[in-house]
């Protein structure tokens, strides 16, 4: 992976970590642009780097006994010429020997890049197909595996996704 991509990934780790602990943020760092049913649009402006996100929390998690800070994101980073970047965190460090996948309707997508508790799709064309599926769907399920090899499934509602996505895109283009 080129060093510019590694730097961009490190930036996104920092910003995503910040978003997960939003209660500790000042209004200048992250601003909520809108709440659209089960999705939220946020903008971060840190060190002159503007980043826009559409994000959601799971409406259902399996196993039910585990409280996890899972999120699904679509990110725009105009300074890095990044748009439609899909990423997830399940709230734990992923087991690198298992596949992380998302399924909506009959479509299944694989997250090929894993680092700590985050995962991405490497191919921009696949991300665009997944976004198209998300706009049409009502729910998406993300399956991952923790370090103990236990499977988790997070169900995300797609109600409000299109509006949140459009707001994030509009604010970062």
N, C-alpha and C positions, 0 to 999 in steps of 0.2 A: 504494500500500500504506500503511495507517495507521501512524503512528509507533509505536504499541504493538507492532504486528507486526514492525516493523523492529528494535525493541529486543529482542524475543523471539528473532528470527533471529540477532542479534549474540550474544546469550547462548548460543544453541545452537552457534554457530560456535566460541566459546571452549571450551565444554564438550566438543564433539566433537574439537577439536584436542587438548585435554587427554587424552581417551580414547585417541587414536591414539598418543600418546607416554606411555602408562601407566607405563612403567618409571621415569619421573621423578617419579611422584606419591607423596604420602604417603598412608597408609591412611585419614586423615581426609577427604580430598577425594573419593576414589572407592573404593567398596567393592564387591567382587564378591559377589553374593548367591547365584549358582549357575551351574554349568556343565551344560548340557543338550545332550548330543551335540555338534552343530556350532554351538550358540548359547550365549551367555553373557548373564546378567542383571547389570547394574551399577547402583549408586545413587551419585549425586553430591549432596553437601550443601555447597554453596558459598555463602557470604554469606546463609545462611538460606533459600536456594532449593533445594528438593529436586527432583531430576530422576532419573527411572528410565528405563533403556534395556534393550531386548533387542537384541543386536548379533551379527553374524556376519562372518567373513572369507570370501572366495571359496575354493571347493575347487578351482577351475580358472580360469585367466585366459588370455585370448587378446588379443594375441599373447603367447606364452610367454616371449619374450625380455625383456619389460618387468617388472621388479620394482616393484609398486605397492602402496601401503597402502590398498587398497579396503575399504570396510565398508558394510553395510546395517544400518539402525537402525529400531526402532520406539520412540518416545519418549513419556513422560508427564511433564508439568510442571504439577502441581496448582495452584501459585500463579498461573499464567497461564491456568488452565482449559483446558489443552491435553492431549488424550489421543489415542492412536492415530496420532501424527504419524510418517509414514514419510519417511526421508531416506537419501541415499546419498552416498558420496564414492568416487571412482574412483582417488584418489591423484594426481590432476593437475587443472589448471584446465580446466574444460569450454569447448568451443567453443560460443558462444551461438547460432550459426546452424544448429546441428543439434539434433534431438530426442533426448532421453535417455528410454529406455523400459525397462520390465521386462516379462518374459513368463513366465508359468507355465501349463503346459498350453495351452489355447486362448485364455486370457485375456491381454490386453496392456494395460499401464498406462503413461501418459505422465507424466513429471515436468515440471511447467510452470514451476516457479520454479528458477532457477539463479543461484548467486552464488559466484564463484571456483571452489572445488573441491567444492562441495556442491549438491545438488538436492533439491527437495521436490515433493510433489503438493499442489496448491492446494485441492482440494475434499475435505472431510472424508468425504463419502459415498463417494467413489472410494477413499479410504484404507481405509475399513471393508470395501469389497468386496475390495480387494487383500489385506487381512489374512485375510478369510474364505478366499480362494483359497490363500493361503500356508499356512493351517492344514490344507487338504485336499491340498496338493501335496507333492512330494518334492524339487523343485528350482525355482529361479527364476533367470532370466538377465537381467542388466542390461547394456544396450548404451549406450555413450557415445562421444563424439568429443573428442579433445584439440585444442589450439590449432593443431596442424599438420594438422587434419582427418583424423587417423587414427582408425579405429574400434577400440574395445576391447569385449570381451564378458567379463563376470565371471559365473561360475556359482556360485550359492550353494546349499548343501544346505539343505533345510527340516526336516531331522531335528532334533528338539528345539525347533523354533520355538514350538509351542503352549505347552510348559511354560515356556520363557523369557519368552514374551509374558505368560502368566498371572502369573508371578512379578513381572515389572516392573509390571504393572497393580495387583496386590495391594499392592505396596510403596508405590505412589503414589496410592492412592485412600482 
